[in-house]
Amino acid sequence: MRIFLASAVALLTLSGCWGPDAMCGGGEYPVKAVGSTTGGACVADGEDPPPGYVRYPEGKVPTHVGDEWDTYWDSHVLDENGRESPA
């Protein structure tokens, strides 16, 4: 069982689904703080964002630190309805 668990962790790490540069761990998705260029959190799959946070627009979700969308959101904000605007 330990060998299986170690292999599973190694596979996830190498596949990029979970690792030091991933925005969130497995079973989570990133959310953005309303009106903020830097605020964010990770929420368990199947749960709604907490108050003060919204989902990223479809197709504009950052998956890794420094990727295209992570950089994009450094200069854009979302309102409480998920509408975006330049910061």
VEXRO-562133 format. One record per residue (C-alpha): residue in one letter; x negated, y, z negated. Coordinates in Angstrom, 1 decimal. Each point is the difference from the previous one (the first is absolute). Example, Ala and Ser with C-alpha at 12.3 -4.5 7.8 and 13.67 -1.06 7.14 Angstrom:
<recs>
A:-12.3:-4.5:-7.8
S:-1.4:3.4:0.7
</recs>
This chain:
<recs>
M:0.0:0.0:0.0
R:-2.8:2.5:-0.8
I:-1.6:-0.7:3.4
F:3.3:0.8:1.7
L:0.4:3.2:-2.0
A:-3.5:1.2:0.7
S:0.4:-0.8:3.7
A:3.3:1.9:0.2
V:-1.5:3.0:-1.7
A:-3.0:-0.1:2.4
L:2.3:-0.3:3.0
L:2.1:2.9:-1.0
T:-3.0:2.2:-0.7
L:-1.6:-0.9:3.4
S:3.2:0.4:1.9
G:0.4:3.6:-1.2
C:3.4:-0.5:-1.7
W:-1.5:0.6:-3.4
G:-3.4:1.5:-0.7
P:-1.8:3.1:-1.2
D:1.1:2.1:2.9
A:3.6:-1.0:0.2
M:2.5:2.6:-1.0
C:2.0:-2.5:-2.1
G:-0.4:-3.6:-1.1
G:1.9:-3.0:1.4
G:3.7:0.2:-0.7
E:0.0:3.8:-0.1
Y:0.5:3.0:2.3
P:-1.2:3.6:-0.2
V:2.2:2.9:-0.8
K:-0.7:3.7:0.2
A:0.7:2.6:-2.7
V:2.5:2.6:1.1
G:-1.6:3.3:1.1
S:-3.6:-1.2:-0.7
T:-2.9:-0.6:2.4
T:-1.8:-2.2:-2.5
G:2.6:-1.7:-2.2
G:0.9:-3.6:0.6
A:0.8:-3.3:-1.6
C:0.5:-3.7:0.7
V:3.4:-1.6:-0.4
A:0.9:-3.6:-0.2
D:1.6:-1.4:3.2
G:3.8:0.1:-0.3
E:0.0:2.9:-2.5
D:1.0:3.6:0.8
P:-2.6:2.8:-0.5
P:0.1:1.5:-3.5
P:1.4:3.6:-0.5
G:-2.2:2.6:1.7
Y:-1.3:-2.5:2.7
V:1.3:-0.9:3.4
R:-0.9:-2.6:2.6
Y:-2.3:1.0:2.9
P:1.8:0.4:3.3
E:0.1:-3.2:2.1
G:-3.2:-0.3:2.1
K:-1.9:2.5:-2.2
V:-0.8:-2.1:-2.9
P:-3.7:-0.1:-1.2
T:-1.3:-3.5:-0.6
H:-3.7:0.7:-0.8
V:-1.8:2.9:-1.6
G:-1.3:2.3:2.7
D:2.1:-1.4:2.8
E:1.8:2.2:2.5
W:3.2:0.4:-2.1
D:-1.9:0.4:-3.3
T:-1.9:2.9:1.6
Y:3.2:1.4:1.7
W:1.8:0.3:-3.4
D:-2.8:2.1:-1.4
S:1.5:2.9:1.9
H:3.7:-0.9:0.0
V:2.7:-0.3:-2.6
L:3.3:-1.8:-0.3
D:3.2:1.5:-1.6
E:2.4:-2.0:-2.2
N:1.8:-1.2:3.1
G:-3.2:-1.3:1.7
R:-0.2:2.9:2.5
E:-3.6:1.0:0.8
S:-1.5:3.4:0.4
P:-3.6:1.4:0.1
A:-1.4:0.9:-3.4
</recs>
